[in-house]
């Protein structure tokens, strides 16, 4: 990232965001990541769509499966983008120049965070046609898109904050990305518990305190089981608290 020109500090974060967006989408890896993401969704959609034995309930499950993959993979891309934000600059030897610019540290972090969040926006836009194709016959397209957007935004905010924290604390980009992947795998672990274990009080607690597991569980309850949003809203407490905690920590450290 180039050094930001001398401007009033209060306008620094839009300048940082603009530069980061250029670096990400014009000269960076934003487009290749989204292309790989679209290939993954294409494969998943083809596999579930070619099952000719689908009935009404199973079609809802296919929508839920594709949406869960879209949310999970999109969140992974956000985490990878945020984990590179500061440690990448440090490794490329450009961090010193950034810190000497008129922009405050908070402006730099905000700009980089917004740029990372645009990866989620692009990923979700790519996922909409796949969700429409699978759910058009059972009337769950609007429900899936609306709730997928809600869960995805919460998880994206959580993971961009987590990625920025890890990037700031890591001495190298490789270490930051490795830790990011390890943490993400750990967060997905509760979703692999047997159904019996998930119904126990310990399993239920693990699912609720893990932001990713609780968000994906919420989607299943609303889309597949047909529960109302109000019934299952408590499952979104975990993602909301995690997002607030991580972003708050980033703001405090950057202040």
C-alpha positions as CSV (number, residue, x, y, z in Angstrom):
1,X,0.0,0.0,0.0
2,X,1.3,3.4,-0.9
3,X,1.9,6.2,1.6
4,X,-1.3,8.3,2.0
5,X,-0.9,11.9,0.9
6,X,-1.0,14.6,3.4
7,X,-4.7,15.4,4.1
8,X,-6.7,16.3,7.2
9,X,-6.6,13.4,9.7
10,X,-10.4,13.4,9.9
11,X,-10.6,12.3,6.3
12,X,-7.9,9.7,6.5
13,X,-10.0,6.6,6.8
14,X,-11.8,7.1,3.4
15,X,-8.5,7.6,1.8
16,X,-7.1,4.4,3.4
17,X,-10.2,2.5,2.3
18,X,-10.0,3.7,-1.2
19,X,-6.3,2.7,-1.5
20,X,-7.0,-0.7,0.2
21,X,-9.8,-1.4,-2.2
22,X,-7.6,-0.7,-5.2
23,X,-4.9,-3.0,-3.8
24,X,-7.4,-5.7,-3.1
25,X,-9.6,-5.7,-6.2
26,X,-7.3,-4.3,-8.9
27,X,-3.9,-5.4,-8.0
28,X,-4.5,-8.0,-5.3
29,X,-6.1,-11.4,-4.8
30,X,-9.7,-10.3,-4.3
31,X,-10.9,-11.4,-7.8
32,X,-9.0,-14.8,-7.7
33,X,-10.5,-15.6,-4.3
34,X,-14.0,-14.8,-5.4
35,X,-13.5,-16.9,-8.6
36,X,-12.4,-19.9,-6.5
37,X,-15.4,-19.3,-4.2
38,X,-17.8,-19.3,-7.1
39,X,-16.3,-22.6,-8.4
40,X,-16.9,-24.1,-4.9
41,X,-20.5,-23.0,-4.9
42,X,-21.0,-24.3,-8.4
43,X,-19.8,-27.7,-7.4
44,X,-22.0,-27.8,-4.3
45,X,-25.1,-26.6,-6.2
46,X,-24.6,-29.1,-8.9
47,X,-24.3,-32.0,-6.4
48,X,-27.5,-31.1,-4.6
49,X,-29.4,-30.1,-7.7
50,X,-28.7,-33.4,-9.5
51,X,-30.4,-35.5,-6.8
52,X,-33.7,-36.2,-8.5
53,X,-35.2,-37.7,-5.3
54,X,-35.6,-34.3,-3.6
55,X,-38.9,-33.7,-1.9
56,X,-40.1,-30.4,-0.2
57,X,-38.1,-30.9,3.0
58,X,-35.0,-32.1,1.3
59,X,-35.0,-29.1,-1.0
60,X,-35.0,-26.9,2.0
61,X,-32.0,-28.9,3.3
62,X,-30.2,-28.4,0.0
63,X,-30.8,-24.6,0.2
64,X,-29.5,-24.7,3.8
65,X,-26.4,-26.7,2.9
66,X,-25.5,-24.3,0.1
67,X,-26.1,-21.3,2.2
68,X,-24.0,-22.7,5.1
69,X,-21.2,-23.3,2.7
70,X,-21.5,-19.8,1.2
71,X,-21.5,-18.2,4.7
72,X,-18.6,-20.3,6.0
73,X,-16.4,-19.9,2.9
74,X,-17.2,-16.2,2.6
75,X,-16.2,-15.8,6.3
76,X,-13.0,-17.6,5.7
77,X,-12.1,-15.2,2.9
78,X,-12.8,-12.2,5.2
79,X,-10.6,-13.7,7.9
80,X,-7.7,-14.3,5.4
81,X,-8.0,-10.8,4.1
82,X,-8.0,-9.2,7.6
83,X,-5.2,-11.5,8.8
84,X,-3.0,-10.1,6.1
85,X,-3.8,-6.4,6.8
86,X,-1.0,-5.4,9.2
87,X,1.4,-8.4,9.3
88,X,1.5,-8.2,5.5
89,X,2.5,-4.6,5.6
90,X,5.1,-5.4,8.2
91,X,6.5,-8.2,6.1
92,X,6.6,-6.1,3.0
93,X,8.4,-3.3,4.8
94,X,5.7,-0.7,4.3
95,X,4.3,-0.5,7.8
96,X,6.8,2.2,8.9
97,X,5.7,4.4,6.0
98,X,2.0,4.0,6.9
99,X,2.6,4.8,10.6
100,X,4.4,8.0,9.5
101,X,1.5,9.2,7.3
102,X,-1.0,11.8,8.6
103,X,-3.6,9.0,9.1
104,X,-4.2,7.8,12.7
105,X,-3.8,4.1,13.6
106,X,-7.5,3.9,14.0
107,X,-8.0,5.3,10.5
108,X,-5.6,2.7,9.1
109,X,-7.3,-0.1,10.8
110,X,-10.8,1.1,9.9
111,X,-9.8,1.4,6.2
112,X,-8.3,-2.1,6.1
113,X,-11.3,-3.6,7.9
114,X,-13.8,-2.1,5.5
115,X,-11.7,-3.4,2.6
116,X,-11.7,-6.9,4.1
117,X,-15.5,-6.7,4.6
118,X,-16.0,-6.0,0.9
119,X,-14.8,-9.6,0.3
120,X,-17.9,-10.8,2.2
121,X,-20.2,-8.5,0.2
122,X,-18.8,-9.8,-3.1
123,X,-19.1,-13.4,-1.9
124,X,-22.7,-13.0,-0.8
125,X,-23.7,-11.4,-4.1
126,X,-22.2,-14.3,-5.9
127,X,-24.1,-16.8,-3.7
128,X,-27.6,-15.2,-4.3
129,X,-28.2,-16.8,-7.8
130,X,-27.3,-20.3,-6.4
131,X,-29.7,-19.8,-3.5
132,X,-32.4,-18.7,-5.9
133,X,-31.9,-21.6,-8.2
134,X,-32.2,-24.2,-5.4
135,X,-35.0,-22.5,-3.4
136,X,-37.2,-21.1,-6.1
137,X,-39.7,-24.0,-5.9
138,X,-40.3,-24.0,-2.2
139,X,-40.6,-20.4,-1.3
140,X,-37.6,-20.0,0.9
141,X,-35.4,-17.8,-1.3
142,X,-36.2,-14.5,0.5
143,X,-36.0,-16.2,3.9
144,X,-32.6,-17.8,3.0
145,X,-31.1,-14.6,1.6
146,X,-32.3,-12.4,4.4
147,X,-31.2,-14.6,7.2
148,X,-28.0,-15.6,5.4
149,X,-27.2,-11.9,5.1
150,X,-27.9,-11.3,8.8
151,X,-25.7,-14.2,10.0
152,X,-23.0,-13.5,7.4
153,X,-22.7,-9.9,8.4
154,X,-22.3,-10.8,12.1
155,X,-19.7,-13.5,11.4
156,X,-17.9,-11.2,8.9
157,X,-17.7,-8.5,11.5
158,X,-16.4,-11.0,14.1
159,X,-13.8,-12.5,11.8
160,X,-12.6,-9.2,10.5
161,X,-12.0,-8.0,14.1
162,X,-10.3,-11.3,14.9
163,X,-8.2,-11.2,11.8
164,X,-7.0,-7.6,12.5
165,X,-6.1,-8.5,16.1
166,X,-4.0,-11.6,15.0
167,X,-2.4,-9.5,12.2
168,X,-1.4,-6.8,14.6
169,X,0.1,-9.3,17.1
170,X,1.9,-11.4,14.6
171,X,5.5,-10.8,13.6
172,X,5.1,-12.4,10.1
173,X,2.3,-12.8,7.6
174,X,2.7,-16.6,7.4
175,X,2.3,-16.9,11.2
176,X,-0.8,-14.7,11.1
177,X,-2.5,-16.7,8.3
178,X,-1.6,-20.0,10.0
179,X,-3.1,-18.9,13.3
180,X,-6.2,-17.6,11.4
181,X,-6.8,-21.0,9.8
182,X,-6.2,-22.9,13.0
183,X,-8.7,-20.7,14.9
184,X,-11.3,-21.0,12.1
185,X,-11.0,-24.8,12.2
186,X,-11.4,-24.8,16.0
187,X,-14.5,-22.7,15.6
188,X,-16.0,-25.2,13.2
189,X,-15.3,-28.2,15.5
190,X,-18.6,-28.0,17.5
191,X,-20.6,-28.4,14.3
192,X,-19.1,-31.9,13.8
193,X,-20.4,-33.2,17.2
194,X,-22.8,-36.2,16.9
195,X,-26.4,-35.1,17.0
196,X,-26.8,-36.8,20.4
197,X,-23.9,-34.8,21.9
198,X,-25.3,-31.6,20.4
199,X,-28.6,-32.1,22.3
200,X,-26.9,-32.5,25.7
201,X,-26.5,-29.4,27.8
202,X,-22.7,-29.4,27.2
203,X,-23.2,-29.7,23.5
204,X,-25.9,-27.0,23.4
205,X,-23.6,-24.7,25.4
206,X,-20.7,-25.2,23.0
207,X,-22.9,-24.5,20.0
208,X,-24.2,-21.3,21.6
209,X,-20.9,-19.8,22.7
210,X,-19.2,-20.6,19.4
211,X,-20.1,-17.8,17.0
212,X,-19.8,-19.8,13.8
213,X,-21.6,-22.9,15.1
214,X,-24.5,-20.9,16.6
215,X,-24.9,-18.8,13.4
216,X,-25.0,-21.9,11.2
217,X,-27.3,-23.7,13.7
218,X,-29.7,-20.7,13.5
219,X,-29.9,-21.0,9.7
220,X,-30.8,-24.6,10.0
221,X,-33.6,-24.0,12.5
222,X,-35.1,-21.2,10.4
223,X,-34.7,-22.6,6.9
224,X,-35.1,-26.4,7.4
225,X,-37.2,-26.6,10.5
226,X,-39.4,-23.6,9.6
227,X,-39.1,-21.9,13.0
228,X,-39.7,-18.2,13.2
229,X,-36.9,-15.8,13.5
230,X,-38.1,-14.7,17.0
231,X,-38.0,-18.3,18.2
232,X,-34.4,-18.8,17.4
233,X,-33.0,-15.3,17.8
234,X,-31.1,-16.3,20.9
235,X,-28.7,-18.3,18.7
236,X,-27.4,-15.0,17.3
237,X,-26.3,-13.7,20.7
238,X,-22.9,-15.5,20.3
239,X,-22.0,-14.0,16.9
240,X,-23.2,-10.5,18.0
241,X,-21.2,-10.6,21.3
242,X,-18.1,-12.0,19.5
243,X,-18.3,-9.3,16.8
244,X,-18.7,-6.5,19.4
245,X,-15.8,-7.9,21.6
246,X,-13.3,-8.3,18.7
247,X,-14.1,-4.9,17.1
248,X,-14.1,-3.2,20.4
249,X,-10.7,-4.7,21.2
250,X,-9.4,-3.5,17.8
251,X,-10.6,0.1,18.4
252,X,-9.1,0.2,21.9
253,X,-5.7,-1.1,20.7
254,X,-5.7,1.4,17.8
255,X,-6.8,4.4,19.8
